[in-house]
């Protein structure tokens, strides 16, 4: 696993935020209700989801800095309700403000505060870097949900995809669905090069670093495409021509990873 620092992850978060800002600037207010990649959400609704999530994470950020427990789930619904009540243009503009505010608050933590930051969240004990990685994953994938609505050839930035890929094992374990077919797949990715061992079957999904063993099937694709596969965003219209499989059906993998 790459050793990204807190500053590295903050840099990736800021780059993703600026990418989203640029996409919305290109979009313009008149297309705030343009269909996003998600069939159920417009680009403004994606912005609302990101904005509400960022606002909730702002509370988590403050709690971790103060050494306090994470606030309970009771804070979520009022925040969601407030964002859902906004007009589409407001959802976009306020989401960008919320994103900037969150990043600035994290950047403002000094070295001692960053080192002492900790929070128990979602059953995990997190330091600041791992906490920000969670936000980066959400930001990166949902930013793509917007950019691909403007450009069907849009992909995830290589550096962000590499960072998100480090946590794919955990994501695959709880987001992957059981399959009637039992298959072991060696996954090789490029840009950057990574190697994984994927097992799927009736008991669920497991994704771990490859042990260079010989599996019955193989999958080769760019790292960003593999991230999108696990997050349910590698439909046929958005699959690079370089993706290749042997011994496993790509449609089966899409069924196993229906999306987040």
HELIX and SHEET records of a PDB file:
HELIX    1   1 UNK A    6  UNK A   27  1                                  22    
HELIX    2   2 UNK A   29  UNK A   31  5                                   3    
HELIX    3   3 UNK A   43  UNK A   66  1                                  24    
HELIX    4   4 UNK A   74  UNK A   84  1                                  11    
HELIX    5   5 UNK A   88  UNK A  107  1                                  20    
HELIX    6   6 UNK A  111  UNK A  116  1                                   6    
HELIX    7   7 UNK A  128  UNK A  150  1                                  23    
HELIX    8   8 UNK A  158  UNK A  165  1                                   8    
HELIX    9   9 UNK A  168  UNK A  175  1                                   8    
HELIX   10  10 UNK A  223  UNK A  230  1                                   8    
HELIX   11  11 UNK A  236  UNK A  238  5                                   3    
HELIX   12  12 UNK A  250  UNK A  256  1                                   7    
SHEET    1   A 2 UNK A 118  UNK A 121  0                                        
SHEET    2   A 2 UNK A 124  UNK A 127 -1                                        
SHEET    1   B 5 UNK A 204  UNK A 209  0                                        
SHEET    2   B 5 UNK A 194  UNK A 201 -1                                        
SHEET    3   B 5 UNK A 183  UNK A 190 -1                                        
SHEET    4   B 5 UNK A 217  UNK A 222  1                                        
SHEET    5   B 5 UNK A 244  UNK A 246 -1                                        
END                                                                             
